[in-house]
């Protein structure tokens, strides 16, 4: 009996920690969802490609931060967000 209670207490503590982190992450995502949508629109509209080509042509200063124009960076970010959101929907529907 004591072993079982200790085991369940450990599970309770761990799940409490995980759910608190998940709640915090969801709240933070809500704050940045519009940023995600803006970046997705930027890439899908073709403006990203124009800006990328301008960077390749040397029209954007080399000392300007432009990680968003890396060939795979924005795509990978958006794919990662889609993957996480899809997984969250799957978990919630179980």
VONU-652779 format. One record per residue (C-alpha): z negated, x negated, y; residue in three letters. Coordinates in steps of 0.05 Angstrom, whole numbers, padded with zeros to 5 digits, always signed. Layout:
# VONU-652779
ZXYala ...
//
This chain:
# VONU-652779
+00000+00000+00000unk -00019-00055+00050unk +00045-00093+00034unk +00087-00031+00046unk +00053-00016+00113unk +00063-00089+00136unk +00136-00086+00115unk +00147-00020+00152unk +00109-00047+00213unk +00156-00108+00214unk +00217-00062+00211unk +00187-00018+00265unk +00175-00078+00311unk +00245-00107+00300unk +00280-00040+00310unk +00239-00027+00373unk +00263-00095+00400unk +00336-00083+00381unk +00338-00013+00410unk +00306-00036+00475unk +00360-00090+00481unk +00414-00039+00465unk +00388+00010+00516unk +00388-00045+00569unk +00459-00066+00550unk +00484+00006+00554unk +00452+00015+00622unk +00484-00050+00646unk +00552-00030+00618unk +00549+00036+00656unk +00539-00005+00720unk +00602-00046+00705unk +00647+00005+00672unk +00688+00013+00736unk +00699-00062+00736unk +00725-00059+00665unk +00772-00002+00683unk +00797-00040+00745unk +00811-00102+00703unk +00847-00061+00651unk +00890-00028+00704unk +00904-00096+00736unk +00931-00123+00671unk +00969-00060+00650unk +01001-00048+00719unk +01040-00113+00717unk +01004-00141+00778unk +00968-00191+00733unk +01035-00219+00710unk +01059-00226+00782unk +00995-00262+00801unk +01000-00306+00740unk +01071-00325+00758unk +01049-00339+00830unk +00995-00385+00803unk +01046-00421+00758unk +01091-00430+00819unk +01033-00463+00857unk +01024-00406+00907unk +00950-00400+00892unk +00906-00458+00914unk +00882-00502+00857unk +00811-00501+00885unk +00808-00424+00881unk +00772-00396+00821unk +00824-00359+00780unk +00798-00353+00709unk +00825-00282+00708unk +00894-00312+00707unk +00884-00353+00644unk +00936-00334+00593unk +00886-00305+00543unk +00821-00296+00582unk +00831-00226+00610unk +00865-00201+00547unk +00808-00228+00504unk +00756-00197+00549unk +00789-00129+00546unk +00799-00133+00471unk +00727-00153+00462unk +00703-00094+00503unk +00747-00047+00463unk +00721-00075+00398unk +00648-00067+00419unk +00659+00004+00445unk +00695+00024+00381unk +00638-00004+00340unk +00587+00033+00382unk +00625+00098+00371unk +00627+00086+00296unk +00553+00071+00293unk +00535+00133+00334unk +00578+00178+00289unk +00544+00155+00225unk 
//
